Amino acid sequence: MYEMERDVRAGFYADAMLARDAQIVASWVAGTAIRHATTRPFDLGSAVSEIRTIHGISPQVLAEVAGMYLGSIEGKPTSSWSHPLVAQICFEAGADLSLVPAAMKRARGRSKIVWPGITLPDESVLHAVTAGKDPSCGH
C-alpha cells in the first residue's frame, strides 16, 4: 500500500513540476514577445525566430500566451495596442489555434478577479485630470 501511495504522490509532484515548467516557459515566451511587440521597428521574423529558440516551447504554451494577451484586452480600450502583436507572434511561432479560445476565456475570468470593478477612464476624464480640473463637475 505504501508503495502505491508513494507512486501516486510522485506522479502528482511530477505533474505539478511539469505544470510549473510550462508556466515558466509561458512567462519566458510572454516576456520575449512583448519586448519584440513594443520595440521599433517591429520585426515579426526576428520575434518568431527568438521565440522558437526557447527551450520547452510547445504549441500549447504558445496558444496559452496568445489567448492570455487577447482575452485580457477583450472589450477594453485600445490602450493595450501591443497585445494583438504578441498574439500574432505566438501564432506565427506555431500556436495551436484550436486552444486559443479556451485560453482567452481563462484570461477574461482572471482579469475579472484581478481587476474587479476597475474601469479605465475615457479620454475626457484623462484630459480633465491632466488639466487640473475636477472631472465630476462637468466643466
C-alpha positions in Angstrom: 0.0 0.0 0.0 2.8 2.4 0.9 4.5 1.8 -2.5 1.3 2.7 -4.3 0.8 5.9 -2.2 4.4 6.9 -3.0 3.9 6.3 -6.7 0.7 8.4 -6.7 2.5 11.2 -4.9 5.5 11.0 -7.2 3.1 11.2 -10.2 1.3 14.2 -8.6 4.6 16.1 -7.9 5.9 15.2 -11.4 2.7 16.6 -12.9 3.0 19.7 -10.7 6.5 20.3 -11.8 5.5 19.9 -15.5 2.8 22.5 -15.0 5.3 24.8 -13.2 7.8 24.3 -16.1 5.1 25.2 -18.6 4.3 28.4 -16.6 8.0 29.3 -16.7 8.2 28.7 -20.4 5.0 30.7 -20.9 6.4 33.6 -18.9 9.6 33.5 -21.0 7.5 33.5 -24.2 5.3 36.3 -23.0 8.3 38.5 -22.0 10.1 37.9 -25.2 7.0 38.5 -27.3 6.1 41.8 -25.5 9.6 43.0 -25.8 9.5 42.5 -29.6 6.0 43.9 -29.9 7.0 47.1 -28.3 10.3 47.6 -30.0 10.5 49.7 -33.1 11.0 48.9 -35.9 8.8 45.8 -35.3 10.3 42.7 -36.9 7.9 39.7 -36.9 10.5 37.4 -38.3 13.1 38.2 -35.6 10.5 37.8 -32.9 9.3 34.4 -34.2 12.9 33.2 -34.6 13.7 34.1 -31.0 10.5 32.6 -29.6 11.3 29.3 -31.4 14.7 29.0 -29.7 13.1 28.9 -26.2 13.7 25.6 -24.6 10.4 23.7 -23.8 8.3 25.7 -26.2 5.1 24.0 -27.5 2.0 24.8 -29.5 0.0 24.6 -26.3 2.2 27.1 -24.4 2.1 29.5 -27.4 -1.7 29.2 -27.5 -1.9 29.9 -23.8 0.2 33.1 -24.2 -1.7 34.3 -27.2 -5.1 33.7 -25.5 -3.9 35.4 -22.3 -3.0 38.5 -24.2 -6.1 38.5 -26.4 -8.5 37.6 -23.6 -7.2 40.2 -21.2 -7.9 43.1 -23.6 -11.3 42.0 -25.0 -13.8 44.8 -24.6 -11.3 47.2 -23.3 -10.0 50.4 -24.8 -7.1 50.3 -27.2 -4.6 51.1 -24.6 -3.2 47.6 -25.0 -2.2 48.0 -28.6 0.8 45.7 -28.2 -1.3 42.7 -27.1 -2.5 41.7 -30.6 1.1 41.8 -31.8 2.1 39.4 -29.0 -0.7 37.0 -30.2 0.4 37.3 -33.8 4.0 36.4 -32.8 2.7 33.3 -31.0 0.5 32.4 -34.0 3.4 32.7 -36.4 5.7 30.7 -34.0 3.2 27.8 -34.1 0.5 28.2 -31.5 -2.3 25.6 -31.6 -5.1 27.8 -32.8 -7.8 25.4 -31.5 -6.6 26.1 -27.9 -6.7 29.9 -28.1 -10.4 30.4 -27.4 -10.2 28.4 -24.2 -7.1 30.4 -23.2 -8.9 33.6 -23.9 -11.8 32.6 -21.7 -9.4 31.8 -18.8 -7.8 35.2 -19.3 -11.1 37.0 -19.2 -12.0 35.2 -16.0 -8.7 36.1 -14.4 -8.9 39.7 -15.4 -12.3 40.0 -13.7 -10.9 38.5 -10.5 -7.7 40.6 -10.5 -9.4 43.9 -11.6 -12.9 43.7 -10.3 -14.9 46.9 -10.8 -12.0 48.8 -12.2 -12.6 50.6 -15.5 -10.2 52.7 -17.4 -11.2 56.4 -17.7 -12.2 57.7 -21.0 -10.3 60.5 -22.8 -12.4 63.3 -21.4 -11.7 62.3 -17.8 -8.0 61.9 -18.5 -7.9 65.3 -20.2 -9.7 67.0 -17.3 -7.4 65.4 -14.7 -4.3 66.4 -16.6 -5.7 70.0 -17.0 -6.2 70.2 -13.2 -10.0 70.2 -13.3 -12.4 68.1 -11.3 -13.9 65.6 -13.7 -17.0 65.2 -11.6 -18.0 68.9 -12.1 -18.9 68.5 -15.7 -16.8 71.6 -16.8 
